Amino acid sequence: MTTILTRTLAAAAVAAFTVTAPAAMAEEKTDFKLAWSIYVGWMPWGWAADAGIVDKWADKYGITIEVVQFNDYIESINQYTAGAFDGVTATNMDTLAIPSVGGIDTTALLIGDFSNGNDALLLKDSETLEDVLGRRVNLVELSVSHYLLARALQSLGKSERDVTVVNTSDADMIAAWQTPDVTAAVTWNPLVAEIAAMPDAHTVFTSADIPGEIIDLTVVNTETLADNPAFGKALAGAWYETMGIMASDTEDGREARAAMGAASGTDLAGYEMQLDSTMMFFDPAEAAAFARSEDLPRTMDAVRTFLFDHGLLGAGAPSPDVVGIAYPDGSIQGESGNVTFRFVTDYMDAAADGAL
């Protein structure tokens, strides 16, 4: 059985956390908690914890870090937003839409990867993207799949008015595709690979067509990080030690990848297939360069516009500028008086410099 992460932004989850949501208490402390969910780019956290790498780096800085796996991705973000965790794994879209919109100042400590083909739009009996127009499109509503559809339509100069979105659980996607009524779907791996292998299924648009837009992060509470830089250093140290092992063409590397695959319900071959369509930033210097690139603000503008258009930047939000997003060069996108999402490179740079 393959375990599938529902990378879903439920509207109810957003509504549950308004600007009155309690922030984690910012103070000097020694015990920290990180929440993570099963997805190809986040499996390293579970393996690093099991392998003792997280404890090794926590011990170096005289702290403890409890790494907790959640089966429910959105619940992990909700728990972080409520202050029960100091950090969480999340996409750029969901970080902005849940904790940041909820008033929880959050820092993208580590940029782990971006989807580079893992997410896809598939059509039945057609190899042409334009043929999606006028169709009913099955997808998990308000998820990264929904965002991918919007970007695909934009590439045609069209909008969601030109299709009909049919909200479909990821658990039901395969069965739905096999019915004659379903002729278009957007989903993510391993479901993409399973559907693409079926007769008359054609992949017509993927996240590789919008590289760098669906980003997988490890984010932490900004105030907690400011008061406890050792937390950030330990996380970065553990992550990049794991990246080095995971990326290696050695027995240790293969065993690590096989263990990550098994933990996500697949095998080494299945996990490596997902890695092939994931742009992993194994090198911290590359991750930091991505954070400093001119493309990132453009990506976040597309993301925040999607969220605003779907009413997910808070009740009564007058524009996408309602939440401020800060970048490593000091620039701010949106409301400078309400910056609650920050991209930094300090800890990735330190890893690249061997300074952790």
N, C-alpha and C positions, 0 to 999 in steps of 0.2 A: 504494500500500500504506500502511496506517495503522500506525504504530508504537505499541504499547501497553505501558504500564508495568505490570508485575505488582507491585501493592502488596501483597506477600505476606509474612507472618510465618512463615517455615518453622521448624518445631520444631527441626530439625537446626541451624539457624543460632543459635537460642537456646542449645542444648546446647553448641555449640562455644565459647561464651564464658561462663565462670563468673566468680566474683569474683576469680579469679587472672589474668584477662586483663590484659595490660600497659597501663598508662595512657600517653598521650603524655607525653613528657618536658616538664614545666613549667619554662620558663626564658625569659629575654628572648632574642628572636631576630628575624630580619628576613625570613625566608622561610616562607611558609605555603601549605597546600594545602587546597582545598575540593572535595569530591566531590558530584556531582549526577547525577540520573537523569531520563529523559524522562517528564514529566507536565505537564499544562496549567499548573499553578501554579509549576513549577520551570523552565520553558523560559526565563524571563527571565535566568537565570544564564548559559546558553550564549550568548544574544544579547549580554548585557552584556560577556562576555569577548571575543566576536568584534568587537564595536563599539569596543573599547578603553576602555570605561567602567571596568572593573575595574582595569586598569593605571593609569588616570588617578587613581583614588582611592588606590590602593596607593602610587603615586609621591608623592602629597600627604603621606603619612605615612612615607615613606622605607622602605617595605617592598615585597616582591613577593608576589603571590597567584597561585598556579597553580590554575586552575579545570579540573577533570577530569571528563569525562562517562563514566558507567558505563552499559552496556546492562543489567546485572544490578543491580537496585535493592538487594536484600538483600546482595549482595557489597559494594556501596559502604558500607553500614552496618557490615558485618563489618570492612572495611578501616579505617574510622574507629575502630571499637572496638579494633582491634589496634594503633592508634597511628600508622598510615601516613598519616592525614589529620588536619588540625586541625578540620575541620568537614564537615558532610554535610547533604544535604536528606533529611528523613524525616518521617513522620507522627508525631503524638503517641503513638499506640499502639506503633509500632515503636521509637521512642526509648526509651520506658519498658521495653519487653520485651527489647531487645538490649543497647545500651550501659549503660543504667542498671542493669538486672538484673545485667549483667556487671561492675558495680563501677566503671564509668567515669563520673565526675561530669560531667554534661552540662548545658549551658545553652541554652535556647531563645532565641537571640539575636534572631531575626526571626520573627514570625507572618505568614506570607505570605497565607494564605487558609484557608477551610474549604469542604468539598464541600457544595454547596447544590442537589443534584439530580443530580450526576454519578454517584452510586452509586444503584442501584435494584434492587428486587425485582419481577420480572415473572412473571405467570401466563399460561398458555395457556387460552383459552376461559373466562376469568373476570375480572371487574372488581372483585372483593371480596377484601380482604386475608384475611378469615377462611377463604377457600377454600384457603389454603396448608396448613391443618392436615391432617395425614395424608399429605401429598405428599412425594415425594422432591425435594429442592431441590439443584440443581447449582450449585456455587460453588467458588471457590478457598479451600480449607480454611485456617483460621487467618489469613485476610486481613481487611481492612476489610469485605469482603463478608460474611464470617462474623459479624463484629460487627454489621453492619447487620441481618442476619437475626435475631440474638439480640434486638436492640432492637425490631424489628417484632413478634416474638413476645411480648415483654414488654408491648407496647402492647395486646395482646389478653388479657393475664393468663396467657399460656402460656409454654412453654419449648422448648428444642431436643428435648425428649422427645416433643414433639407433631409432629415432622417427621423425615425421614431426610435427613441431609446426605450429598451425593454429591460427593466431591472431583473437580473438573474444571478442567483447565488453562484459562487465559484464551484460549490459542491454539486450544483445541478447543470453546470455548463456542458459537460460531455454528453449527458443524456439529452439535453436540449438540442445540441447540434445534430444529433442523429434523428431528429424529427423533421419531416418535410417542411414545416412552417418556418424553421430557423435557417436563414440563408446568410446571416452576417453576425459576427461575434468579435468582441475584443476581450482578451484575457492575457494571462502571463504563463511562463513556464513553471511546471512541466506540462500544463494543459495545452499550451500552444503546440508543442511537439506532438502531443497525442492527437490533437485535431488535425494538424497539418499532414499527418500520416494517413488520414482517412481519404477515401475516394472523393474526387471533386472538391477538395478543400484547397484553397490558394491563399497564401499570405500576401497581402497587398500593401501593407504599411506596418512598420515596426518602430520601436524606440530607437533603432539605429538610424532612422530617418530624422530624428530629433535628438542627436547625441548630446549627452550632458544635461538633459532636462529632468529626468526622473532619477533623483540622486538619493542614495542611501547613506545616512549619517549616524554617528553616535553623538548625541546632544546632551548637554548638562545644564543645570541651573547656573545662571551667570553669577549670581551673588555667592552661591556656594563655592564656585570655582575661584572667584576673586579672593575669598577668605581662606581657601584651601588649595593652593596651586599644586600641592603634592598629589591630590586626587587626579588632576589632569595629567601630571607627569607619569603617574603609575599606569593610568589607562593607556596613554600613548606608548609607553614602554612595552606593556603587555601586548598591545595590538600589533606593533611593528615587529616584535620578536616573532609573533605568530605568523605575520605576513611573510617573513623571511623563510620560515619552515614550510608554510603552505605553498609558496611559489617555487620551491626547490624541486629539481628533478632528481630526488633522492628517495631512498626507501622511507625515511622519516616523513618527507613531503607527501609521498603517496599514501602512507598510513594515516597522516593527518586528514588528507582530502577524503579518504575512504571513510574515516570516522565521522567527518562532517556530513558526508552523504548518508551514511547509515542513520545518523541522528535526525536527518530530515526525511527519512522514509524511503530513500533510494539507495543506490550503490555508487561505487567510484565512477563508473562510466556515466551514470545519470547525473551525478553532481558535476563532473567535468563538462558535460554537455551544457549545463546551466552556466558554468563559469565561462564557456566559450562565447556566450551572448551577454556577458557582464564585463564591463570595463572596471576591473579591480585596480585600485591604486596601491599596489604592493610597495611602491617606493614613496616614502613620505614627501620627498621633494616634488614629485609629480602631483601629489594631492594638494600640496601648498600652492603650487603654480596654478592648479585648477581653481582654487579659492580666490586667487588674485587676478584671474583672467577677466577680460572685459565681457566675456560671454555670460558669466554668472549673473550680473545684474539684469541682463536681458532675459535670461531664463526666469529669474524670480519675478520679473515684471509680467511675463506670460502666465506664470503660476498664480500670482496675486490677482490678475485680471480674471482668470478662470474662476477663482474662488469668489471674487466680488460678483461676477455675473450670475453665480449660483447661490448668492445670498449667504455665503459662508465666512464673511469677514465680520460678523456680528450684526445684531439687529440695528437697523438704522444707519449702517455705515454709509457715509456720503460718497465715498470713492475708494479705489484701491489704496489710496495713501493713508488710510486710517491707522495702519500699523507701520512702524518704522523698521527698516532692515538696514543693519550696519555692515559694512564691508571692510576688509583688511586695510585698505588705503585710507580709512577714516570717513569715506563718503557714506551718506545716508539716503536711502530710497524711501520716500514716504514721510510720515510725520516724525520730525526730529524730536518732538516732545514725548513720543510714545514708542521708543525703540525697544522691541521685545524679541528680536531675532537678530543674532550676530554671527557673522562668519569671521573666524580668526585663523591665523596660521602659526601662532606662537609654539604650540606643542608639536605640530607636524614639522616645523622648522627645527625645533630642538632635536627631534628624532633624526632628521636628515643630517644634522650637524654632529650627531653622536654625543649630544649634551644632556641626555636624560640620566 
